[in-house]
Amino acid sequence: MEQDKMLEENVQQEELVEKELPPVDFSEFNPPTYEEWKQEVVNALKGGSFEKSMFTKTYEGITFEPIYRMEEQEGLTHNQTYPGLDSNLRGAYAGGYLRKVWTIAQECDAKTPADANAMIRYELAKGTTAVCNVLDTATRKGIDADKADEKEIADIGVSLSTLADVEKMLEEVDLEKFEINLHAGASNVALLAAVAAVCDRKGLPLTKLYGAIVADPIGELVRDGQLAKPLDEYYDDMAHAIAWAEKNAPELRTVIVDAEVYHNGGANSVQEVAYAMNQAVTYMRAMEMRGIDVDTFCKHLRFHFSIGAIFFMEIAKLRSLKTIWEQIVKNCGGCEEAQKVNLFVSTSTFCQTLYDPYVNLLRAATQSFSAVVGGIDGMNVQPFDHCIRPSDEFSRRIARNIQIMEQNEFNFTQIVDPAGGSWYIEPLTEEFTQKAWAKFQEIEDNGGLVTALAEGKVQAAVKEILEQRFKNLATRKDRAVGNNMYPNMTEVLLEAHPVNMEQIIAERKTALRVNVKVRDNEYVEAVLNELGKVDASEPGYLVVMAQKALLAGATMGEINAALAGEAKGETIEAILAHRWTERYEELRLRTEKFQAETGENVKIFLAKMGPIPQHKARADFVTSFMQVAAFNVLTDNDGYSTVEEAVKAALESGADAAIVCSTDVTYPELAPAVTKGIKAVKPEMKVFLAGAPSAELKALCDEAGMDDYISVKSNCYETLLRMQKERGMF
């Protein structure tokens, strides 16, 4: 009764409110025109350039406009379709994530098979939904630990050589419940055979194995600059792997086009998509020559991209590549299902920083959000300490939970194509697609991706963008919090967890020696000889023979060596991995090392002239500027009322450089005088001016002996590097 009474009262109150509140009428407001809005902005800029202030140029050659309107969608057609229809730009499936939520494919970087097994089982128990163990460089190159460069053994992931290693890594892992995702390197024949053998021993039918055990020979060539055998022979391996999977494990993908190598090299997003599409077409043609039709190839293909820092650009990238791939496959005769991209992504390693590493959490959060909005099938969120050390339980948990929260707390799975219809994203996607398609065609018209790589054209184009990124960071046009802007001078670098690499390498080599002793070496040699003679006459048979060799005790390195024989592979200029802040990190690390070894540093004196309001803004600016390289900035004064006081304090400070800080109005009187006073007594002491001087002021200061001028237009990196060199740090 009481509840009914309360309900009746609430209804009465709502009816009363409805009667008292008149309907909202917006007729008194006139929608402003673009020109009216622009004039208001021009007025607010107070003489500043509208074009320079309100338009943002990107590395893709796309200019972000200050405001987007409904008119921007005129002429567009894809935004009038529905997800799962036509170009696939709005998603390959009408149900989006409601049909199938994306895979949480958190990568594990443990170094031994036993540790890798423990890590992946823990990750699966805590919410990861795929078996994703990273292989070390030696394994990806197809080299056993006893023959590999020790720097490449267990460096970035698990070292695998024998069937026992793979079996240990997958021990008690339910491969029927969780999909498997392993990147084998240039060839996946040996790893496919090993996993197949493990499934046989588990009693798991291969038809229930799903996920991806993939190879990417062109990607490995670009990353390392060389291959153990010619690309054509890797294409043979690829054809065998696809044929074997189609017959035995039809839900398993065996080929990947991994655009991360271009992203980490500094490429812009248009280049990433274009090169990835060219690479996929190269593989498709090679497979057609080996009897693998377009539909079968696409069924076993996966794309992998890194997600960068420009939020809306990354959404456009993911939407764009879907429609480009749809057009490519459609024109190659592929069916509707083949036209749908299987797309996995990782948050960017290129954008991570050593200093202020917890900002990497924010970067990962926004990048993963871009990926979800853009539409993906699986994602790996890099732990915040990924570029510093092997991940630990804490950093992996936070990375994993970003995805879990996006799926279960933020309800990102409920909306199909949330970017659809956006006045901003739709025209951006259209422009991106046009540029990526033009770049794709340019490469195709000039002989294809492999030819462009052999001629160094791709490397040069990527390097050009990388240098632009470095330049914009150097001048602080681009900002990396905690690195080239707002450095935390109390920060202590995260410590790398102690890892006994000597013991791990010794154990890996010992295990291989034991393996040789317990197997029938004559039989192994015979099987390997037979393996090396397998040709394309029986598609898929190479994987069968590799499994036979593994069961006999052969190693994956021996299998790859047998397949390579005496052949020599291609060699090109590699696209090396970088991070955007690496140069600034080198600056600070150099200073910190110098200080630790000598107890000395570059000492900066601030000649603050006048009361605090007169000098504070520029004093704060140059303090942050100098602290980027961890220089010792003396800030313990509130300003000097006379030139004589400032000169005396500067000379007594023992500083390497003094920076005059005041206002444009007072500089003509103060700056030359302070400079002359310091230079008269200590000519080797550097004197800088905080700010960009007028021509007249610069002439006065130059005559007085001023060494340099520090302003928002200064090249911060080069200035600090020069000061380190003058101080004898290198």
SULTATA-V456293 format. One record per helix or strand of 2 or more residues. SS is the DSSP state (~ for helix, > for strand). FROM is the first residue (numbers start at 1). LEN is the number of residues. Records with the same first field share a line. If there is no record, write none. Layout:
SS->FROM-LEN / FROM-LEN
//
This chain:
~->2-19 / 34-12 / 50-5 / 70-4 / 78-3 / 96-4 / 113-14 / 137-4 / 150-3 / 163-7 / 189-14 / 206-3 / 217-8 / 231-18 / 260-5 / 269-21 / 294-6 / 311-21 / 359-16 / 393-16 / 425-21 / 449-6 / 457-18 / 501-18 / 521-12 / 541-12 / 556-9 / 582-17 / 612-16 / 643-11 / 664-18 / 695-10 / 716-12
>->56-2 / 63-2 / 103-2 / 130-2 / 179-7 / 211-5 / 252-7 / 301-7 / 343-5 / 378-3 / 603-7 / 632-3 / 657-5 / 686-5 / 708-3
//
